[in-house]
């Protein structure tokens, strides 16, 4: 989490806790990396699943 800007840490913690995103490489986030199409689709599907609860 040290690479994540201070202003974004609460949002990252929320999406992890909600199961929307899990991070890469042993649950580590890489904020400077590009997201893949598969990662984007997975995050969107997880977000939609949270909305339907």
mmCIF entry with sequence, helices, sheets and N, C-alpha, C, O atoms, coordinates in Angstrom:
data_MODEL
# 
_entry.id   MODEL 
# 
_entity.id                         1 
_entity.type                       polymer 
_entity.pdbx_number_of_molecules   1 
# 
_entity_poly.entity_id                      1 
_entity_poly.type                           'polypeptide(L)' 
_entity_poly.nstd_linkage                   no 
_entity_poly.nstd_monomer                   no 
_entity_poly.pdbx_seq_one_letter_code       
;(UNK)(UNK)(UNK)(UNK)(UNK)(UNK)(UNK)(UNK)(UNK)(UNK)(UNK)(UNK)(UNK)(UNK)(UNK)(UNK)
(UNK)(UNK)(UNK)(UNK)(UNK)(UNK)(UNK)(UNK)(UNK)(UNK)(UNK)(UNK)(UNK)(UNK)(UNK)(UNK)
(UNK)(UNK)(UNK)(UNK)(UNK)(UNK)(UNK)(UNK)(UNK)(UNK)(UNK)(UNK)(UNK)(UNK)(UNK)(UNK)
(UNK)(UNK)(UNK)(UNK)(UNK)
;
_entity_poly.pdbx_seq_one_letter_code_can   XXXXXXXXXXXXXXXXXXXXXXXXXXXXXXXXXXXXXXXXXXXXXXXXXXXXX 
_entity_poly.pdbx_strand_id                 A 
# 
loop_
_entity_poly_seq.entity_id 
_entity_poly_seq.num 
_entity_poly_seq.mon_id 
_entity_poly_seq.hetero 
1 1  UNK n 
1 2  UNK n 
1 3  UNK n 
1 4  UNK n 
1 5  UNK n 
1 6  UNK n 
1 7  UNK n 
1 8  UNK n 
1 9  UNK n 
1 10 UNK n 
1 11 UNK n 
1 12 UNK n 
1 13 UNK n 
1 14 UNK n 
1 15 UNK n 
1 16 UNK n 
1 17 UNK n 
1 18 UNK n 
1 19 UNK n 
1 20 UNK n 
1 21 UNK n 
1 22 UNK n 
1 23 UNK n 
1 24 UNK n 
1 25 UNK n 
1 26 UNK n 
1 27 UNK n 
1 28 UNK n 
1 29 UNK n 
1 30 UNK n 
1 31 UNK n 
1 32 UNK n 
1 33 UNK n 
1 34 UNK n 
1 35 UNK n 
1 36 UNK n 
1 37 UNK n 
1 38 UNK n 
1 39 UNK n 
1 40 UNK n 
1 41 UNK n 
1 42 UNK n 
1 43 UNK n 
1 44 UNK n 
1 45 UNK n 
1 46 UNK n 
1 47 UNK n 
1 48 UNK n 
1 49 UNK n 
1 50 UNK n 
1 51 UNK n 
1 52 UNK n 
1 53 UNK n 
# 
_struct_asym.id          A 
_struct_asym.entity_id   1 
# 
loop_
_struct_conf.conf_type_id 
_struct_conf.id 
_struct_conf.pdbx_PDB_helix_id 
_struct_conf.beg_label_comp_id 
_struct_conf.beg_label_asym_id 
_struct_conf.beg_label_seq_id 
_struct_conf.pdbx_beg_PDB_ins_code 
_struct_conf.end_label_comp_id 
_struct_conf.end_label_asym_id 
_struct_conf.end_label_seq_id 
_struct_conf.pdbx_end_PDB_ins_code 
_struct_conf.beg_auth_comp_id 
_struct_conf.beg_auth_asym_id 
_struct_conf.beg_auth_seq_id 
_struct_conf.end_auth_comp_id 
_struct_conf.end_auth_asym_id 
_struct_conf.end_auth_seq_id 
_struct_conf.pdbx_PDB_helix_class 
_struct_conf.details 
_struct_conf.pdbx_PDB_helix_length 
HELX_P HELX_P1 AA1 UNK A 6  ? UNK A 8  ? UNK A 6  UNK A 8  5 ? 3  
HELX_P HELX_P2 AA2 UNK A 9  ? UNK A 17 ? UNK A 9  UNK A 17 1 ? 9  
HELX_P HELX_P3 AA3 UNK A 37 ? UNK A 51 ? UNK A 37 UNK A 51 1 ? 15 
# 
_struct_conf_type.id          HELX_P 
_struct_conf_type.criteria    ? 
_struct_conf_type.reference   ? 
# 
loop_
_atom_site.group_PDB 
_atom_site.id 
_atom_site.type_symbol 
_atom_site.label_atom_id 
_atom_site.label_alt_id 
_atom_site.label_comp_id 
_atom_site.label_asym_id 
_atom_site.label_entity_id 
_atom_site.label_seq_id 
_atom_site.pdbx_PDB_ins_code 
_atom_site.Cartn_x 
_atom_site.Cartn_y 
_atom_site.Cartn_z 
_atom_site.occupancy 
_atom_site.B_iso_or_equiv 
_atom_site.pdbx_formal_charge 
_atom_site.auth_seq_id 
_atom_site.auth_comp_id 
_atom_site.auth_asym_id 
_atom_site.auth_atom_id 
_atom_site.pdbx_PDB_model_num 
ATOM 1   N N  . UNK A 1 1  ? 0.826   -1.199  0.000   1.00 0.00 ? 1  UNK A N  1 
ATOM 2   C CA . UNK A 1 1  ? 0.000   0.000   0.000   1.00 0.00 ? 1  UNK A CA 1 
ATOM 3   C C  . UNK A 1 1  ? 0.866   1.258   0.000   1.00 0.00 ? 1  UNK A C  1 
ATOM 4   O O  . UNK A 1 1  ? 0.339   2.363   -0.129  1.00 0.00 ? 1  UNK A O  1 
ATOM 5   N N  . UNK A 1 2  ? 2.171   1.113   0.141   1.00 0.00 ? 2  UNK A N  1 
ATOM 6   C CA . UNK A 1 2  ? 3.017   2.297   0.227   1.00 0.00 ? 2  UNK A CA 1 
ATOM 7   C C  . UNK A 1 2  ? 3.104   3.075   -1.079  1.00 0.00 ? 2  UNK A C  1 
ATOM 8   O O  . UNK A 1 2  ? 3.396   4.271   -1.055  1.00 0.00 ? 2  UNK A O  1 
ATOM 9   N N  . UNK A 1 3  ? 2.860   2.431   -2.219  1.00 0.00 ? 3  UNK A N  1 
ATOM 10  C CA . UNK A 1 3  ? 2.899   3.122   -3.503  1.00 0.00 ? 3  UNK A CA 1 
ATOM 11  C C  . UNK A 1 3  ? 1.596   3.862   -3.803  1.00 0.00 ? 3  UNK A C  1 
ATOM 12  O O  . UNK A 1 3  ? 1.552   4.687   -4.715  1.00 0.00 ? 3  UNK A O  1 
ATOM 13  N N  . UNK A 1 4  ? 0.555   3.581   -3.058  1.00 0.00 ? 4  UNK A N  1 
ATOM 14  C CA . UNK A 1 4  ? -0.748  4.211   -3.286  1.00 0.00 ? 4  UNK A CA 1 
ATOM 15  C C  . UNK A 1 4  ? -0.741  5.588   -2.636  1.00 0.00 ? 4  UNK A C  1 
ATOM 16  O O  . UNK A 1 4  ? -0.386  5.715   -1.464  1.00 0.00 ? 4  UNK A O  1 
ATOM 17  N N  . UNK A 1 5  ? -1.134  6.634   -3.389  1.00 0.00 ? 5  UNK A N  1 
ATOM 18  C CA . UNK A 1 5  ? -1.165  7.978   -2.807  1.00 0.00 ? 5  UNK A CA 1 
ATOM 19  C C  . UNK A 1 5  ? -2.090  8.034   -1.592  1.00 0.00 ? 5  UNK A C  1 
ATOM 20  O O  . UNK A 1 5  ? -3.071  7.294   -1.510  1.00 0.00 ? 5  UNK A O  1 
ATOM 21  N N  . UNK A 1 6  ? -1.770  8.904   -0.668  1.00 0.00 ? 6  UNK A N  1 
ATOM 22  C CA . UNK A 1 6  ? -2.542  9.028   0.573   1.00 0.00 ? 6  UNK A CA 1 
ATOM 23  C C  . UNK A 1 6  ? -4.016  9.286   0.303   1.00 0.00 ? 6  UNK A C  1 
ATOM 24  O O  . UNK A 1 6  ? -4.877  8.752   1.002   1.00 0.00 ? 6  UNK A O  1 
ATOM 25  N N  . UNK A 1 7  ? -4.315  10.103  -0.710  1.00 0.00 ? 7  UNK A N  1 
ATOM 26  C CA . UNK A 1 7  ? -5.703  10.455  -0.990  1.00 0.00 ? 7  UNK A CA 1 
ATOM 27  C C  . UNK A 1 7  ? -6.505  9.257   -1.497  1.00 0.00 ? 7  UNK A C  1 
ATOM 28  O O  . UNK A 1 7  ? -7.734  9.284   -1.436  1.00 0.00 ? 7  UNK A O  1 
ATOM 29  N N  . UNK A 1 8  ? -5.850  8.213   -1.992  1.00 0.00 ? 8  UNK A N  1 
ATOM 30  C CA . UNK A 1 8  ? -6.550  7.065   -2.571  1.00 0.00 ? 8  UNK A CA 1 
ATOM 31  C C  . UNK A 1 8  ? -6.615  5.853   -1.643  1.00 0.00 ? 8  UNK A C  1 
ATOM 32  O O  . UNK A 1 8  ? -7.321  4.891   -1.943  1.00 0.00 ? 8  UNK A O  1 
ATOM 33  N N  . UNK A 1 9  ? -5.896  5.882   -0.528  1.00 0.00 ? 9  UNK A N  1 
ATOM 34  C CA . UNK A 1 9  ? -5.805  4.700   0.337   1.00 0.00 ? 9  UNK A CA 1 
ATOM 35  C C  . UNK A 1 9  ? -7.155  4.248   0.886   1.00 0.00 ? 9  UNK A C  1 
ATOM 36  O O  . UNK A 1 9  ? -7.402  3.045   0.971   1.00 0.00 ? 9  UNK A O  1 
ATOM 37  N N  . UNK A 1 10 ? -8.025  5.164   1.256   1.00 0.00 ? 10 UNK A N  1 
ATOM 38  C CA . UNK A 1 10 ? -9.338  4.776   1.778   1.00 0.00 ? 10 UNK A CA 1 
ATOM 39  C C  . UNK A 1 10 ? -10.166 4.077   0.699   1.00 0.00 ? 10 UNK A C  1 
ATOM 40  O O  . UNK A 1 10 ? -10.849 3.093   0.981   1.00 0.00 ? 10 UNK A O  1 
ATOM 41  N N  . UNK A 1 11 ? -10.107 4.581   -0.533  1.00 0.00 ? 11 UNK A N  1 
ATOM 42  C CA . UNK A 1 11 ? -10.859 3.968   -1.631  1.00 0.00 ? 11 UNK A CA 1 
ATOM 43  C C  . UNK A 1 11 ? -10.325 2.580   -1.951  1.00 0.00 ? 11 UNK A C  1 
ATOM 44  O O  . UNK A 1 11 ? -11.100 1.657   -2.200  1.00 0.00 ? 11 UNK A O  1 
ATOM 45  N N  . UNK A 1 12 ? -9.015  2.430   -1.947  1.00 0.00 ? 12 UNK A N  1 
ATOM 46  C CA . UNK A 1 12 ? -8.415  1.120   -2.211  1.00 0.00 ? 12 UNK A CA 1 
ATOM 47  C C  . UNK A 1 12 ? -8.801  0.133   -1.116  1.00 0.00 ? 12 UNK A C  1 
ATOM 48  O O  . UNK A 1 12 ? -9.130  -1.019  -1.400  1.00 0.00 ? 12 UNK A O  1 
ATOM 49  N N  . UNK A 1 13 ? -8.759  0.579   0.117   1.00 0.00 ? 13 UNK A N  1 
ATOM 50  C CA . UNK A 1 13 ? -9.159  -0.286  1.221   1.00 0.00 ? 13 UNK A CA 1 
ATOM 51  C C  . UNK A 1 13 ? -10.614 -0.714  1.074   1.00 0.00 ? 13 UNK A C  1 
ATOM 52  O O  . UNK A 1 13 ? -10.957 -1.862  1.356   1.00 0.00 ? 13 UNK A O  1 
ATOM 53  N N  . UNK A 1 14 ? -11.471 0.206   0.632   1.00 0.00 ? 14 UNK A N  1 
ATOM 54  C CA . UNK A 1 14 ? -12.887 -0.124  0.454   1.00 0.00 ? 14 UNK A CA 1 
ATOM 55  C C  . UNK A 1 14 ? -13.082 -1.170  -0.644  1.00 0.00 ? 14 UNK A C  1 
ATOM 56  O O  . UNK A 1 14 ? -13.794 -2.153  -0.437  1.00 0.00 ? 14 UNK A O  1 
ATOM 57  N N  . UNK A 1 15 ? -12.462 -0.972  -1.803  1.00 0.00 ? 15 UNK A N  1 
ATOM 58  C CA . UNK A 1 15 ? -12.673 -1.934  -2.897  1.00 0.00 ? 15 UNK A CA 1 
ATOM 59  C C  . UNK A 1 15 ? -12.087 -3.299  -2.563  1.00 0.00 ? 15 UNK A C  1 
ATOM 60  O O  . UNK A 1 15 ? -12.593 -4.319  -3.030  1.00 0.00 ? 15 UNK A O  1 
ATOM 61  N N  . UNK A 1 16 ? -11.032 -3.330  -1.763  1.00 0.00 ? 16 UNK A N  1 
ATOM 62  C CA . UNK A 1 16 ? -10.492 -4.621  -1.316  1.00 0.00 ? 16 UNK A CA 1 
ATOM 63  C C  . UNK A 1 16 ? -11.464 -5.288  -0.351  1.00 0.00 ? 16 UNK A C  1 
ATOM 64  O O  . UNK A 1 16 ? -11.753 -6.477  -0.487  1.00 0.00 ? 16 UNK A O  1 
ATOM 65  N N  . UNK A 1 17 ? -11.971 -4.536  0.621   1.00 0.00 ? 17 UNK A N  1 
ATOM 66  C CA . UNK A 1 17 ? -12.883 -5.080  1.625   1.00 0.00 ? 17 UNK A CA 1 
ATOM 67  C C  . UNK A 1 17 ? -14.184 -5.540  0.993   1.00 0.00 ? 17 UNK A C  1 
ATOM 68  O O  . UNK A 1 17 ? -14.760 -6.543  1.413   1.00 0.00 ? 17 UNK A O  1 
ATOM 69  N N  . UNK A 1 18 ? -14.652 -4.810  -0.016  1.00 0.00 ? 18 UNK A N  1 
ATOM 70  C CA . UNK A 1 18 ? -15.901 -5.153  -0.689  1.00 0.00 ? 18 UNK A CA 1 
ATOM 71  C C  . UNK A 1 18 ? -15.735 -6.296  -1.685  1.00 0.00 ? 18 UNK A C  1 
ATOM 72  O O  . UNK A 1 18 ? -16.727 -6.815  -2.196  1.00 0.00 ? 18 UNK A O  1 
ATOM 73  N N  . UNK A 1 19 ? -14.502 -6.693  -1.968  1.00 0.00 ? 19 UNK A N  1 
ATOM 74  C CA . UNK A 1 19 ? -14.257 -7.787  -2.897  1.00 0.00 ? 19 UNK A CA 1 
ATOM 75  C C  . UNK A 1 19 ? -14.326 -7.372  -4.350  1.00 0.00 ? 19 UNK A C  1 
ATOM 76  O O  . UNK A 1 19 ? -14.445 -8.222  -5.232  1.00 0.00 ? 19 UNK A O  1 
ATOM 77  N N  . UNK A 1 20 ? -14.253 -6.079  -4.613  1.00 0.00 ? 20 UNK A N  1 
ATOM 78  C CA . UNK A 1 20 ? -14.316 -5.589  -5.992  1.00 0.00 ? 20 UNK A CA 1 
ATOM 79  C C  . UNK A 1 20 ? -12.975 -5.800  -6.689  1.00 0.00 ? 20 UNK A C  1 
ATOM 80  O O  . UNK A 1 20 ? -12.935 -6.218  -7.846  1.00 0.00 ? 20 UNK A O  1 
ATOM 81  N N  . UNK A 1 21 ? -11.887 -5.514  -5.994  1.00 0.00 ? 21 UNK A N  1 
ATOM 82  C CA . UNK A 1 21 ? -10.542 -5.713  -6.539  1.00 0.00 ? 21 UNK A CA 1 
ATOM 83  C C  . UNK A 1 21 ? -9.697  -6.433  -5.503  1.00 0.00 ? 21 UNK A C  1 
ATOM 84  O O  . UNK A 1 21 ? -9.902  -6.276  -4.299  1.00 0.00 ? 21 UNK A O  1 
ATOM 85  N N  . UNK A 1 22 ? -8.740  -7.228  -5.983  1.00 0.00 ? 22 UNK A N  1 
ATOM 86  C CA . UNK A 1 22 ? -7.887  -7.984  -5.079  1.00 0.00 ? 22 UNK A CA 1 
ATOM 87  C C  . UNK A 1 22 ? -6.427  -7.581  -5.159  1.00 0.00 ? 22 UNK A C  1 
ATOM 88  O O  . UNK A 1 22 ? -5.646  -7.927  -4.272  1.00 0.00 ? 22 UNK A O  1 
ATOM 89  N N  . UNK A 1 23 ? -6.051  -6.876  -6.174  1.00 0.00 ? 23 UNK A N  1 
ATOM 90  C CA . UNK A 1 23 ? -4.643  -6.535  -6.341  1.00 0.00 ? 23 UNK A CA 1 
ATOM 91  C C  . UNK A 1 23 ? -3.919  -7.621  -7.111  1.00 0.00 ? 23 UNK A C  1 
ATOM 92  O O  . UNK A 1 23 ? -4.498  -8.649  -7.462  1.00 0.00 ? 23 UNK A O  1 
ATOM 93  N N  . UNK A 1 24 ? -2.663  -7.381  -7.365  1.00 0.00 ? 24 UNK A N  1 
ATOM 94  C CA . UNK A 1 24 ? -1.820  -8.336  -8.088  1.00 0.00 ? 24 UNK A CA 1 
ATOM 95  C C  . UNK A 1 24 ? -0.719  -8.816  -7.170  1.00 0.00 ? 24 UNK A C  1 
ATOM 96  O O  . UNK A 1 24 ? -0.541  -8.291  -6.070  1.00 0.00 ? 24 UNK A O  1 
ATOM 97  N N  . UNK A 1 25 ? 0.010   -9.803  -7.616  1.00 0.00 ? 25 UNK A N  1 
ATOM 98  C CA . UNK A 1 25 ? 1.235   -10.216 -6.952  1.00 0.00 ? 25 UNK A CA 1 
ATOM 99  C C  . UNK A 1 25 ? 1.088   -10.271 -5.431  1.00 0.00 ? 25 UNK A C  1 
ATOM 100 O O  . UNK A 1 25 ? 1.517   -9.353  -4.733  1.00 0.00 ? 25 UNK A O  1 
ATOM 101 N N  . UNK A 1 26 ? 0.510   -11.297 -4.939  1.00 0.00 ? 26 UNK A N  1 
ATOM 102 C CA . UNK A 1 26 ? 0.308   -11.463 -3.494  1.00 0.00 ? 26 UNK A CA 1 
ATOM 103 C C  . UNK A 1 26 ? -0.562  -10.364 -2.913  1.00 0.00 ? 26 UNK A C  1 
ATOM 104 O O  . UNK A 1 26 ? -0.269  -9.834  -1.840  1.00 0.00 ? 26 UNK A O  1 
ATOM 105 N N  . UNK A 1 27 ? -1.637  -10.017 -3.622  1.00 0.00 ? 27 UNK A N  1 
ATOM 106 C CA . UNK A 1 27 ? -2.590  -8.997  -3.167  1.00 0.00 ? 27 UNK A CA 1 
ATOM 107 C C  . UNK A 1 27 ? -1.997  -7.600  -3.069  1.00 0.00 ? 27 UNK A C  1 
ATOM 108 O O  . UNK A 1 27 ? -2.488  -6.779  -2.294  1.00 0.00 ? 27 UNK A O  1 
ATOM 109 N N  . UNK A 1 28 ? -0.961  -7.315  -3.831  1.00 0.00 ? 28 UNK A N  1 
ATOM 110 C CA . UNK A 1 28 ? -0.350  -5.992  -3.842  1.00 0.00 ? 28 UNK A CA 1 
ATOM 111 C C  . UNK A 1 28 ? -0.903  -5.197  -5.018  1.00 0.00 ? 28 UNK A C  1 
ATOM 112 O O  . UNK A 1 28 ? -1.040  -5.725  -6.122  1.00 0.00 ? 28 UNK A O  1 
ATOM 113 N N  . UNK A 1 29 ? -1.218  -3.937  -4.782  1.00 0.00 ? 29 UNK A N  1 
ATOM 114 C CA . UNK A 1 29 ? -1.674  -3.063  -5.849  1.00 0.00 ? 29 UNK A CA 1 
ATOM 115 C C  . UNK A 1 29 ? -0.475  -2.424  -6.538  1.00 0.00 ? 29 UNK A C  1 
ATOM 116 O O  . UNK A 1 29 ? 0.541   -2.144  -5.901  1.00 0.00 ? 29 UNK A O  1 
ATOM 117 N N  . UNK A 1 30 ? -0.597  -2.199  -7.830  1.00 0.00 ? 30 UNK A N  1 
ATOM 118 C CA . UNK A 1 30 ? 0.447   -1.574  -8.634  1.00 0.00 ? 30 UNK A CA 1 
ATOM 119 C C  . UNK A 1 30 ? -0.166  -0.343  -9.295  1.00 0.00 ? 30 UNK A C  1 
ATOM 120 O O  . UNK A 1 30 ? -0.556  -0.402  -10.461 1.00 0.00 ? 30 UNK A O  1 
ATOM 121 N N  . UNK A 1 31 ? -0.258  0.774   -8.565  1.00 0.00 ? 31 UNK A N  1 
ATOM 122 C CA . UNK A 1 31 ? -0.978  1.936   -9.076  1.00 0.00 ? 31 UNK A CA 1 
ATOM 123 C C  . UNK A 1 31 ? -0.390  2.552   -10.340 1.00 0.00 ? 31 UNK A C  1 
ATOM 124 O O  . UNK A 1 31 ? -1.093  3.272   -11.050 1.00 0.00 ? 31 UNK A O  1 
ATOM 125 N N  . UNK A 1 32 ? 0.871   2.291   -10.639 1.00 0.00 ? 32 UNK A N  1 
ATOM 126 C CA . UNK A 1 32 ? 1.479   2.845   -11.843 1.00 0.00 ? 32 UNK A CA 1 
ATOM 127 C C  . UNK A 1 32 ? 1.347   1.952   -13.055 1.00 0.00 ? 32 UNK A C  1 
ATOM 128 O O  . UNK A 1 32 ? 1.679   2.370   -14.164 1.00 0.00 ? 32 UNK A O  1 
ATOM 129 N N  . UNK A 1 33 ? 0.869   0.724   -12.873 1.00 0.00 ? 33 UNK A N  1 
ATOM 130 C CA . UNK A 1 33 ? 0.739   -0.221  -13.982 1.00 0.00 ? 33 UNK A CA 1 
ATOM 131 C C  . UNK A 1 33 ? -0.558  -0.003  -14.742 1.00 0.00 ? 33 UNK A C  1 
ATOM 132 O O  . UNK A 1 33 ? -1.524  0.552   -14.219 1.00 0.00 ? 33 UNK A O  1 
ATOM 133 N N  . UNK A 1 34 ? -0.555  -0.451  -15.981 1.00 0.00 ? 34 UNK A N  1 
ATOM 134 C CA . UNK A 1 34 ? -1.778  -0.438  -16.781 1.00 0.00 ? 34 UNK A CA 1 
ATOM 135 C C  . UNK A 1 34 ? -2.649  -1.613  -16.359 1.00 0.00 ? 34 UNK A C  1 
ATOM 136 O O  . UNK A 1 34 ? -2.138  -2.658  -15.957 1.00 0.00 ? 34 UNK A O  1 
ATOM 137 N N  . UNK A 1 35 ? -3.953  -1.442  -16.451 1.00 0.00 ? 35 UNK A N  1 
ATOM 138 C CA . UNK A 1 35 ? -4.882  -2.521  -16.138 1.00 0.00 ? 35 UNK A CA 1 
ATOM 139 C C  . UNK A 1 35 ? -5.155  -3.311  -17.422 1.00 0.00 ? 35 UNK A C  1 
ATOM 140 O O  . UNK A 1 35 ? -5.215  -2.739  -18.511 1.00 0.00 ? 35 UNK A O  1 
ATOM 141 N N  . UNK A 1 36 ? -5.318  -4.622  -17.283 1.00 0.00 ? 36 UNK A N  1 
ATOM 142 C CA . UNK A 1 36 ? -5.647  -5.439  -18.451 1.00 0.00 ? 36 UNK A CA 1 
ATOM 143 C C  . UNK A 1 36 ? -7.157  -5.420  -18.670 1.00 0.00 ? 36 UNK A C  1 
ATOM 144 O O  . UNK A 1 36 ? -7.919  -5.029  -17.786 1.00 0.00 ? 36 UNK A O  1 
ATOM 145 N N  . UNK A 1 37 ? -7.571  -5.837  -19.835 1.00 0.00 ? 37 UNK A N  1 
ATOM 146 C CA . UNK A 1 37 ? -9.017  -5.931  -20.102 1.00 0.00 ? 37 UNK A CA 1 
ATOM 147 C C  . UNK A 1 37 ? -9.677  -6.899  -19.144 1.00 0.00 ? 37 UNK A C  1 
ATOM 148 O O  . UNK A 1 37 ? -10.773 -6.633  -18.651 1.00 0.00 ? 37 UNK A O  1 
ATOM 149 N N  . UNK A 1 38 ? -9.027  -8.018  -18.874 1.00 0.00 ? 38 UNK A N  1 
ATOM 150 C CA . UNK A 1 38 ? -9.598  -9.015  -17.964 1.00 0.00 ? 38 UNK A CA 1 
ATOM 151 C C  . UNK A 1 38 ? -9.755  -8.443  -16.557 1.00 0.00 ? 38 UNK A C  1 
ATOM 152 O O  . UNK A 1 38 ? -10.764 -8.692  -15.896 1.00 0.00 ? 38 UNK A O  1 
ATOM 153 N N  . UNK A 1 39 ? -8.768  -7.681  -16.096 1.00 0.00 ? 39 UNK A N  1 
ATOM 154 C CA . UNK A 1 39 ? -8.861  -7.065  -14.766 1.00 0.00 ? 39 UNK A CA 1 
ATOM 155 C C  . UNK A 1 39 ? -9.989  -6.046  -14.711 1.00 0.00 ? 39 UNK A C  1 
ATOM 156 O O  . UNK A 1 39 ? -10.716 -5.973  -13.720 1.00 0.00 ? 39 UNK A O  1 
ATOM 157 N N  . UNK A 1 40 ? -10.137 -5.262  -15.768 1.00 0.00 ? 40 UNK A N  1 
ATOM 158 C CA . UNK A 1 40 ? -11.203 -4.257  -15.811 1.00 0.00 ? 40 UNK A CA 1 
ATOM 159 C C  . UNK A 1 40 ? -12.574 -4.921  -15.799 1.00 0.00 ? 40 UNK A C  1 
ATOM 160 O O  . UNK A 1 40 ? -13.467 -4.484  -15.073 1.00 0.00 ? 40 UNK A O  1 
ATOM 161 N N  . UNK A 1 41 ? -12.748 -5.970  -16.594 1.00 0.00 ? 41 UNK A N  1 
ATOM 162 C CA . UNK A 1 41 ? -14.032 -6.675  -16.642 1.00 0.00 ? 41 UNK A CA 1 
ATOM 163 C C  . UNK A 1 41 ? -14.331 -7.321  -15.295 1.00 0.00 ? 41 UNK A C  1 
ATOM 164 O O  . UNK A 1 41 ? -15.466 -7.267  -14.822 1.00 0.00 ? 41 UNK A O  1 
ATOM 165 N N  . UNK A 1 42 ? -13.332 -7.927  -14.678 1.00 0.00 ? 42 UNK A N  1 
ATOM 166 C CA . UNK A 1 42 ? -13.532 -8.551  -13.373 1.00 0.00 ? 42 UNK A CA 1 
ATOM 167 C C  . UNK A 1 42 ? -13.961 -7.521  -12.340 1.00 0.00 ? 42 UNK A C  1 
ATOM 168 O O  . UNK A 1 42 ? -14.880 -7.775  -11.562 1.00 0.00 ? 42 UNK A O  1 
ATOM 169 N N  . UNK A 1 43 ? -13.313 -6.365  -12.319 1.00 0.00 ? 43 UNK A N  1 
ATOM 170 C CA . UNK A 1 43 ? -13.678 -5.313  -11.371 1.00 0.00 ? 43 UNK A CA 1 
ATOM 171 C C  . UNK A 1 43 ? -15.105 -4.819  -11.631 1.00 0.00 ? 43 UNK A C  1 
ATOM 172 O O  . UNK A 1 43 ? -15.866 -4.612  -10.686 1.00 0.00 ? 43 UNK A O  1 
ATOM 173 N N  . UNK A 1 44 ? -15.470 -4.632  -12.887 1.00 0.00 ? 44 UNK A N  1 
ATOM 174 C CA . UNK A 1 44 ? -16.832 -4.190  -13.214 1.00 0.00 ? 44 UNK A CA 1 
ATOM 175 C C  . UNK A 1 44 ? -17.874 -5.224  -12.797 1.00 0.00 ? 44 UNK A C  1 
ATOM 176 O O  . UNK A 1 44 ? -18.907 -4.864  -12.234 1.00 0.00 ? 44 UNK A O  1 
ATOM 177 N N  . UNK A 1 45 ? -17.617 -6.498  -13.065 1.00 0.00 ? 45 UNK A N  1 
ATOM 178 C CA . UNK A 1 45 ? -18.562 -7.545  -12.680 1.00 0.00 ? 45 UNK A CA 1 
ATOM 179 C C  . UNK A 1 45 ? -18.689 -7.634  -11.157 1.00 0.00 ? 45 UNK A C  1 
ATOM 180 O O  . UNK A 1 45 ? -19.788 -7.819  -10.633 1.00 0.00 ? 45 UNK A O  1 
ATOM 181 N N  . UNK A 1 46 ? -17.578 -7.504  -10.459 1.00 0.00 ? 46 UNK A N  1 
ATOM 182 C CA . UNK A 1 46 ? -17.625 -7.528  -8.997  1.00 0.00 ? 46 UNK A CA 1 
ATOM 183 C C  . UNK A 1 46 ? -18.389 -6.327  -8.452  1.00 0.00 ? 46 UNK A C  1 
ATOM 184 O O  . UNK A 1 46 ? -19.126 -6.450  -7.474  1.00 0.00 ? 46 UNK A O  1 
ATOM 185 N N  . UNK A 1 47 ? -18.215 -5.169  -9.080  1.00 0.00 ? 47 UNK A N  1 
ATOM 186 C CA . UNK A 1 47 ? -18.938 -3.965  -8.657  1.00 0.00 ? 47 UNK A CA 1 
ATOM 187 C C  . UNK A 1 47 ? -20.436 -4.136  -8.896  1.00 0.00 ? 47 UNK A C  1 
ATOM 188 O O  . UNK A 1 47 ? -21.245 -3.779  -8.038  1.00 0.00 ? 47 UNK A O  1 
ATOM 189 N N  . UNK A 1 48 ? -20.806 -4.670  -10.036 1.00 0.00 ? 48 UNK A N  1 
ATOM 190 C CA . UNK A 1 48 ? -22.224 -4.913  -10.320 1.00 0.00 ? 48 UNK A CA 1 
ATOM 191 C C  . UNK A 1 48 ? -22.814 -5.920  -9.342  1.00 0.00 ? 48 UNK A C  1 
ATOM 192 O O  . UNK A 1 48 ? -23.964 -5.775  -8.928  1.00 0.00 ? 48 UNK A O  1 
ATOM 193 N N  . UNK A 1 49 ? -22.057 -6.925  -8.970  1.00 0.00 ? 49 UNK A N  1 
ATOM 194 C CA . UNK A 1 49 ? -22.524 -7.917  -8.001  1.00 0.00 ? 49 UNK A CA 1 
ATOM 195 C C  . UNK A 1 49 ? -22.763 -7.251  -6.655  1.00 0.00 ? 49 UNK A C  1 
ATOM 196 O O  . UNK A 1 49 ? -23.723 -7.593  -5.964  1.00 0.00 ? 49 UNK A O  1 
ATOM 197 N N  . UNK A 1 50 ? -21.917 -6.313  -6.270  1.00 0.00 ? 50 UNK A N  1 
ATOM 198 C CA . UNK A 1 50 ? -22.103 -5.595  -5.005  1.00 0.00 ? 50 UNK A CA 1 
ATOM 199 C C  . UNK A 1 50 ? -23.356 -4.731  -5.055  1.00 0.00 ? 50 UNK A C  1 
ATOM 200 O O  . UNK A 1 50 ? -24.073 -4.622  -4.061  1.00 0.00 ? 50 UNK A O  1 
ATOM 201 N N  . UNK A 1 51 ? -23.625 -4.115  -6.204  1.00 0.00 ? 51 UNK A N  1 
ATOM 202 C CA . UNK A 1 51 ? -24.799 -3.252  -6.349  1.00 0.00 ? 51 UNK A CA 1 
ATOM 203 C C  . UNK A 1 51 ? -26.102 -4.050  -6.276  1.00 0.00 ? 51 UNK A C  1 
ATOM 204 O O  . UNK A 1 51 ? -27.125 -3.527  -5.833  1.00 0.00 ? 51 UNK A O  1 
ATOM 205 N N  . UNK A 1 52 ? -26.068 -5.310  -6.707  1.00 0.00 ? 52 UNK A N  1 
ATOM 206 C CA . UNK A 1 52 ? -27.293 -6.106  -6.733  1.00 0.00 ? 52 UNK A CA 1 
ATOM 207 C C  . UNK A 1 52 ? -27.590 -6.758  -5.386  1.00 0.00 ? 52 UNK A C  1 
ATOM 208 O O  . UNK A 1 52 ? -28.617 -7.423  -5.248  1.00 0.00 ? 52 UNK A O  1 
ATOM 209 N N  . UNK A 1 53 ? -26.725 -6.587  -4.393  1.00 0.00 ? 53 UNK A N  1 
ATOM 210 C CA . UNK A 1 53 ? -26.967 -7.182  -3.061  1.00 0.00 ? 53 UNK A CA 1 
ATOM 211 C C  . UNK A 1 53 ? -27.990 -6.384  -2.299  1.00 0.00 ? 53 UNK A C  1 
ATOM 212 O O  . UNK A 1 53 ? -28.322 -6.728  -1.165  1.00 0.00 ? 53 UNK A O  1 
# 
